[in-house]
Amino acid sequence: MSSSAKVLIDTAHENVYRIIEQISSTKETPLLIMNTNVMRNRYEQFREELRELSNARVFYAVKANPHLDIVKLLYELGTGFEIASKDELDIVSSLDVPSSKIISSNPIKIPIFIESAYERSVNSFTFDSHTEIEKLSQLAAGSNVYVRLLVPNTGSEWPLDKKFGVDVEDAVSLLLEARRKNLEPYGIAFHVGSQCSRPATWIKAIEKTKVVWESVKKQGIELRSINIGGGFPCRYTERVPSIREIIQAVKKSLKANFPHEQDIEIIAEPGRALVGEAGILVTTVIGKATRAGQNWLYLDVGVFNGLMEVMGGIKYEFIKSNSGAVKNWVLAGPSCDSMDIITKRVELPEPEIGDKIYIIPAGAYTTAYASEFDGFHIPEVHIL
């Protein structure tokens, strides 16, 4: 494996690569191997950087990788959990996670999920519309609610600002309406977009948050919490800001914009940043062809059964376990669909049918997005 792959997987354990090769030689592919040491290290980085904020909490976004053993590990380390559905609620409930460590930041929720969460004493919900206020007031009366603020998604590989969020004036109006409808306006939530590489985007979001905060304060609403969302990146093929760089920017902006609000609860919702770099996806070469002068390489994992994020611009690193003459390849998945193209250009040594290709970092949104379209299996997860 390349030196960059070694950094991404785990620099602390010299034997991890040999172990990965041993595991993948005895199991069918596609196979997602998750390294627990990397997840521990990432969580500890968040806790260390947030330590100066006495009221800061980490809630893992379960959608990034909902595998039960991963959720269990992160719970044992101390995380709370951000969930969006009844199935995700069932996962964390199976581990007896207390309701105080569960929040839902999905602005549009299915009613049965609200009912189920409220029955289990979960009482922290995000909203961004009048209809959501109606649902919450009827199904989760008295709950703590956050308004989802529309903020720039500059520098994000996977923007979210078209589907969710409201601007300042509407955010103020919705918080006032929530109070009238027997809900407790508790805070402001935002999301800078997934895989965001610009710390300044968090700064801009906090500056906008201040405007809403002060506006509702003048109307008698004392907010207590800011949810800075997810968006924390992991390294794919290019350098990204570290957890430290982003949290330092957040702390500096909070100090500048909320100098007299010492007890604000700060919530962070990392998903990709906790699990992404912990995963290596092992796949097998199942076919080769030359078409219109291009070399095509077919793998047993593709867009539909593990690599859906390539459709949104995520670029993985592909590593062949042995050397040889390097060629340019189009990588494609196993299905019969012509959209199942992973990348149109990658340099790899000439492989043979049956050779393994390692894809990194693949711990986030691989199995979570995957389907068994065309009968091809979702990668099995192996916890290392």
N, C-alpha and C positions, 0 to 999 in steps of 0.2 A: 504494500500500500504506500501511497505517497506521504511525504512529510506533513502536508496540509491535512490529509485525512487523519493522521495520527493525532494532530493537535485537536481536531474536531471531536474525535471519539473520546479520548481520555489520555492525557499526558502522564497521569500518575501511575499507570499500571502497564508495565512493559510487556506483560504476557497476554494482554487483552486481545491483540490481533491474532495471535496463534489460537486462542480460545474461540474467537469468532469463526475462524476457518474450520476448526474442529466441529463446532456446532452445525455450521452450514453444510458440512460434508455428510452429516448423519440425518438431516431433516430435509423435507421437501421445500422447495422454494415456490413462490416468493415467501421470504421470511424476514420479519422485522425484529432485530435484536436491540433491546433497550438496556443501556448501561446505568445502573442505579447510582453509581458513584458520580456520574455527571449530573444527574438530577439533584442529588444532595448538594453538590458544589454550587449549582445555580441557585438553589433556594437559599443557601447560606449567604451568597453574594447579595441577594435581595435584602435579607434580614440585616446584614451588616450595614449596607448603604442606607437603610431606612431607620437605623437605630437612633439617629439624632432626632427623629420625629417621634416623640413619645407616644403618640396615638395613631401610629401607622400599622396597617394590617395587610397581609397578603392573602388573596383569594385566587386559587388556581382555577382558570377557565377550563372546565371539564371537557368542553367541546374539542380542545386541541388533541387530546388522546384520552378517551374514557376507559381504557383498560383498567379493570378492577385492581390489579396488583399495583399499578402506577398510582391510582387514586389513594390506595391504602398506604403506600410509601410516603406520599406527600402529606397525608393526614398525620402519620406518625411523626413527621418532621415538624408539623405545626401549622400547616396551611389551613385556611378556610377554603370554601368552594363557591364558584360562580356557576349557576346552572340556568338552563333555559327551558327544560322540558320535564315531563313526568318521569321519563326513563332515566334522565340524569339525576333527578331527585331520588329515584329508587336505588341508584348506584351508591350515592353517599349515605342514604338511609340504611343500606345494608351493612355499613360500617359503624352505625350508631353515631354518626357525626351530629353534634348538638346543633339545634336550630340557629344558635347565635353565630355559628361558623358557616352559614349558608345564606347566600344572597342570589337574587335573579336580576340581571342587568339587560335582559332581552326586552326592548321597549314594547313589543307586541307579543302577548302571551295567550296561549290556548286556555280557555276558561277552566277546563278540568285540571290543568296544571296549577292554576292559581288556587283552586279549591283544595287540591291535594297538599300543596305547600303550606297553605294557611292551617289546614288540619294538623300538620306536623309542626306548627308554631313558627314557621318561617314567616317573617314579617318585614322583609326589606326588598322593595321592588322598584325598578326603574320604569318610567313612562315618558311618552312624548306626544300624547294626543288626548283629545277630549274623550274619545271612546274608551281609551285605556283607563282613564279616571273612573268612568262609569263602571267598568268591569271590576276594578279594584275596590271601589266603594261598596259594591254589592257583595263581592266574594271574599274580600280581605279587609273589612272595615277597621280603621284605626292603625293600619300598617304605616311604617316609615317609608316614604317615597322619595325618589330622586328624579329630577327632570333631566332628560338627556339633551344636552346642549350641542348644537351644531358647531363644530370647530373645523378649521382647516385640516386636511389630511395630506399636506405637503410632505413629500418624501416617503410616502407609503406605497408599498408594492401592491396592496390590496385595499383600496379606499372603501370606506363605509359611509361617507358623508352624503350619498345620494339617497340612501334607503332610510336612514334614521337621523333623528336630531331636529331641534327647532332653534331658531335664532333668539336673540336676547328678549325682544318684546314678547314673543309667544311663550318663552320659558317663564317669564315673570307672571304672565296671565295664567298659565297652567298651574303654577305653584299656588296662586291665590285661589283658583278653582278647586284644587285638591283640598285645601284647608276647609273650604265651604262644604265639601262632600265627605267629611268625616275621615279624612286621611291626614297623616302627620307629615307635612313638608320637612324633609330631613336633610336633603343635600342636593348637590349638582353632580351629574355624571357626564363624562365625555369620553370619546374614543378617537385617537389620532389616526386610526387605520392600521391594519395588520402589517407587520414587518416594516415599521417606520424607522428610517435611518437618520432622521433629523431631530436632535434634542430640542431645537428651537421651536418645533411644532408643539411640544408640550408647554413651552413657555407662553406661546400665543394663546393656547387653550386656557391656561390659568388666568391670563390677563382678561380674557372674555368672561370667564367664570366670575371674576371679581365684580364685573358690571351687574350681573344678575344678582349676586349675593347682596350687594349694597342696595340695589333697587327694592328687593323684597324686604330687606331689613327696615327700610323707611316705612313699610306698610305693615310692620308688626310681626314679620316672620323671622325668627332666629334660626338660621340653618346651622347644622353642626358638622357636616361631612362633605368632603370632595372625593369623588371616585375618579381617579386619573386613568382608569381603564387599562386596556392591554396595549398591544402594538409594539411591545419590547421585542427587538429583532434577535434572530440568531444568525450566525455566519453561514452563508451558502458558498458562493464563489467569490464574493467580494467582502472586504472588511466592513463592519458595521460598528456603530458606537457601542461601547460596553455598557453594562448595567450601571456601573459607577458614573459614567459620563451623563447618562440620561437622568439618573436620580439626583446627581449634583445640580443639573439644570432645573429640575423640579423644585428642589429645596431652595435654590436661589430665587426662583420666581415666587414661591410661596412667601418667602421672607419679604420680598419687595412689595407684593400685592396684599398680603394679609399680615402686616407687622404687629397688629394688636390682637390677632386671633390665635392665641397660643394653644388652644385646646381643640382645634379642628381635627376631626378624625380623617385620616388619609387612607384611602383604599386603593390598592394596586391589584390588577387582574392579569398577571402574566399567564400565558398559556404556552405559546411557541417558545418563549425564552426559557421556560423550565424544562421542557421535554424535547425540543427540536434537536439539539446537538447531542442528545443521548442516544439517538437512533441511527442504526445503519440497516439499510434495506438490501437484502441479498437476493439476487435474481439470477436466472439461468438463461443463457443464449439458446433460443429454440429455432432460429432460422437466419439465413443470410441470402442476400440477393443483390444484383446490380440492375438498376433501373434508370434509364436516361442518363447514364454516366455517373450515377450516384450509388454509393455503397449503402445498402440497407441492412440493419441489424435488428432482429426481432427478439424481444425478451418475454419472459412469462409474467411480467408485471407491466402495466401500462396506465394510461390516463384514467381508465374507468375503475381499475381494481387496486389503485394505490397512489397514483401520481396526478390526481386531479388539479393540484395547484399549478402545474405547468401552464394550464389554461389561463391563469391569472398573472403569469409572468415570473413565477418562482423558478430559479435556475439551480439545479442540483449539480453536485460533482459526481462524475462517473469514473470508477476505478476498476481496472482489470487486474486480477491477482498476479498474472505473470507478464513478462515482457515480450517484445516482438516488434516488427515493423509497424510504425504508427500510420494510420489512415484516418481520413475524415468519414464519419458515418452519420446517417440518419437513424435515430433510434425510434423504434415503434413497439407498441404493445401487442398482445396476443389476439385481440378481438378482431372481428370481421369489419369493424367500423373504420372508415378512412380518417376519422378525427382522432383515432388512437395513435397519435404521433407525439412522442415524449420530447424530442428535440430534433431540429433539422440539421444540426452540425455539432459534432463532438469528436475530438481526437482520441482514438484508442488503439492499442496494439491489436493486430489481427487476431480475432478470437476463433475458436472452433465451437461447433455445436456441443452444448453441455458445459462450456466454461461458465464460471461465475463472474457477475458484474456486481460491484458494491456501489450503492447509491447513498450519498450523505449530503447534509444531515436529514434524516427522514423520520424523526421521532414525532413530528407534529403534523396533523391533518393528512396523514397517509391512510391509515386504517379508518380514521374517523370519517373521511369523505368517501371511502371506497364502496363499491357495489359489486355484486357478482354478475354483472352484465355479461351476456353471452356464455354464462356458465363458468367463468374463470374466477378462481378463489381469491378472496381477500387474504393478504399476508397473515400467516400465523405470527403471534407475538411471543417472543422468548425473552424473559427477564434475566439479565446477566448480573 
